[in-house]
């Protein structure tokens, strides 16, 4: 059973230090009075907020700080870098012709790590 994700859902990044919050783009579809998300709601700092600190050595700021600390991993501020939609998306529910975002979707960060949904905010609207 999958749930449609809406604004306020809790996100996590495998390289981030703290959870973040999802914000759907405004649309005409809501779940529990909150905007429902689509797989195209992946813009950094708009739909996906930073995860506090980043520990990925693919992040230039982290690799530079780690090198300056003689190889001791030195996390730096998270700046998500996302260039593709969430996947896999709903096969049975669309919002404006775009697959709905479900709680099993993930999206990779180009600086390392995988972003996933840990709490969908609502549990009343199931996707088919």
N, C-alpha and C positions, 0 to 999 in steps of 0.2 A: 504494500500500500504506500503510495507516494502522496505528498502534500504539495499544493501549489504554494510557492514562496511569495511573501508580500513584504512591504516596507517594515523594517524593524527586525527582520530575521537576523540571527546571530551567525557570523561567518568566522572561519579560522583559516590561517595559512600555515602550512607545515614548516615554514621558516620564520613565522611571525611570533612575537613574544606575548601578544594579547589578542583576544577576540575583537572583531569589528562588527559593524552593523551594515546591513543591506538597505538600500533605498531604491525602490522601483521608480522608473520614469512615470510621471502622471499619465493615467489612461482612464478609460471609462469602465474598466473592470476592477472590482474590489473584492477582497475576501475579508470578512470581519471588519468592514469599514476602512480597510487599508488598501492602497494600490497593489494590484497583483503584478508580479514580475514576469518578464520574458527572457529568453536566452540572450537577447540583445542588450539587456541592462547590465553591462560589464565595464562601463567607463570608470577609470580610477578617479577617486576624489569626488565623484558624482554618485555612482551606484555602489562602489566599493571603497570604503574609507580605509586609511592605513591601519596596520596591525601593530602599532607601537614601534617596536624595534625589529630589525631584520637580521638574521644570522646566516644568510646565504653568501658564500664566497663568490657567487656569480654577480652579486651586487657590487659595483665598483667602489662604493663608499665603504662597504664592509671589508673587501679585499685590501684596500689601501690602508684602512685603520689597523687591520690585522697584521699587515706587513710592517707598519710602523711600530707595532707592539711586539716585534720579534716573533711572529707566528702565533701569538695568543689571540684566539678568536675574539674580535671586538665588534659586537653588534652595533649597527647604526640605525638611524631613523628609517622607518619603512616608507617606501614610495612605490606603491604597486605599479607594475608595468604590464598591462594586459592588452593584447591585440586581437583576441578572438573571442567569439561568443561562448557562453556556458554550454556544456555538453553533458548528457545527451539531449535534454529537453523533452517535453511531453510529445507523444505521438498522437494523443487523442484530444488534447485541449490546446486551442490557439487563442491568442489575444491580438486582434487586428491582423490576423493571418500569420502571426509569429508564434512558434511553440512556447507554451507556458514554461516558466522556470520551476523545476521540481526540487525537492529536498535531496535527491541523489545526484544532482548536477555538480560538476566541478569546472574550474577554469585554471589554466596554468599562468603563473607569473613569469615573465621573461627574465626576471632577475633571480629566479629559482623559487621553488616551492609550488605547492598546489593549493588553491583556495577551494574550500568546501563549505557546505551549509551544515551547521551543527544544531540549530533550532529554528524551525520554520515560522515562528511567531504564532501561527494559528494551526489548529489541528482539526478544523471542522470541514474543510473543503478538500476532498480527495480527488486526485486526477484519475481518469479512466485509463 
